[in-house]
Amino acid sequence: MNQEFIDALNEIEKEKGISKEIVFEALESALVSSYRKNYGTSQNVVVNMNRETGEIRLFASKDIVENVENDQLEISLEEAKKIDPNYEVGDVYNLEIHPKNFGRIAAQTAKQVVIQRIKDAERDIVFEEFVEREKEIITGVVQRKAYNNVYVDLGTTEAVLPYSEQISNERYEHGDRYKMLILSVEKSTKGPQIILSRSHPDLIKRLFELEVPEVSEGIVEIYSISREAGSRTKIAVFSRDPEVDPLGACVGYKGQRVNAIVDEIHNEKIDIVIYEKEIDKFIANSLSPSKVEKVFVNEAEKSALAIVPDYQLSLAIGKEGQNVRLAAKLTGWKIDIKSNEQFKAYLEDRGITEEELLNEFANAKKEVHEERESSEETIDSEDFSKNNEIKEIQEDESLELDSSKEEYEDTDQVEEIEEDKENDN
């Protein structure tokens, strides 16, 4: 090693942010391994590198013992005292050694260590860059496909779009550009493992943030999203500003905003609905584009019965049940749909009127609230009992202390008892 090597380390530290001390420590460890590998020895070896000049010194480390059992690892006290009379059993003697051709081995090892450290540092930089961008959108270029996975060039590194995160009707040809969600970033032996997604609901959310200023500014908020990637998405929105129409903001002038998003996800249909705090209204909105006439909600079972015109039954249910399925995911409620004729038949079969059905659901709602109140009262009662128990314990301890004061007239003894009580607490 020479001054050029030290200068190179200084430059690497400045440009790559790699600590020179980390390189020295790694190099010392690597040189020990190289020595053992090339010279086939079981000796305990210590390598010291001068941080200023780069000079390398190699020492064979031996334990000082009375009787030597392994001359590779031990030296007798008698021999050690010939070197230094101050040595004692249990001390360590370091003998500097000069193995042949070790300078060449050291140079090769140093090169490998520095290259590896640079790679590690670059991987760490990439990891830190992308781990902070999890759940954000990034544009990538398709590079290749292997084992159903798509590998994407992100500029500074490569990421993978797994089969499970792809959209079935997208081809992913070499050179194609896509906006994708950074789903997760993890460390691995080969560098940061960046997983992308085209099918995750959060991709839709991020696209709306890109295209709709009111969403990115927090004026219009996305309450929930349900998605069957490649086919249809439902998104519920509301406005924090009464002057801003959340639906109009998301659709844009002549549909420009929502159409830009639809184009990005290759014509996947998007239903934008208004979120309402009243669950019956929210469920009615969630079944868009169908018209809903009535919604009966059962809070006890978190389920709802939606009534639609006869001619809109198939629209409300959707192809293969998709519309009602997405509505259920959007609201978090089970939804059953009946046409007017089916609803009449349902009431007749049960022998009840519409009003009685409403009362049935109202009673179920009342029972839910009563159970909640009862549960809260039980918790309050338990807290009250615990507080009383604590109070009684404190009063008992106070009585004990008072009786102790009466029994012992000596002030010092009383103070000792009080201190003991405080310590016990």
Secondary structure, DSSP 4 states (H G I P E B T S, - for coil): --HHHHHHHHHHHHHH---HHHHHHHHHHHHHHHHHHHH----EEEEEE-TTT--EEEEEEEEEESS-S-TTTEEEHHHHHHH-TT--TT-EEEEEE--TTHHHHHHHHHHHHHHHHHHHHHHHHHHHHHHTTTT-EEEEEEEEEETTEEEEE-SSSEEEE-GGGS-TT----TT-EEEEEEEEEE--TTS-EEEEESS-HHHHHHHHHHH-HHHHTTSEEEEEEEEETTTEEEEEEEESSTTS-HHHHHH-GGGHHHHHHHHHTTS-EEEEEE--SSHHHHHHHHTTTS---EEEEETTTTEEEEEE-GGGHHHHH-GGGHHHHHHHHHHTSEEEEEEHHHHHHHHHHHT--HHHHHHHHHHHHHHHHHHHHHHHHHHHHHHHHHHHHHHHHHHHHHHHHHHHHHH---HHHHHHHHHHHHHH-
